[in-house]
């Protein structure tokens, strides 16, 4: 019975994992945009901090895109299997 409950939780955990990943990337991009705005308006933020935040957001976004590409490739491969 426990095995059935664990397998039923698997897909939901995967969806939650993907959803939290997208939310984290969105948060990083928002933070980078806020720091850029602070830098341009004379706020108390250094150029190095802004550059680091932008690079982190960019790297996280690229990783998310690669994960999406791998998932789409796996989906297409599964669809190509003839039954």
Protein Blocks (a to p, Z undefined) as FASTA:
>chain_A
ZZmmmmmmmmmmmmmmmmmmmmmmmmmmmmmmmmmmmmmnopacdfklmmmmmmmmmmmm
mmmmmmmmmmmmmmmmmmmpcZZ
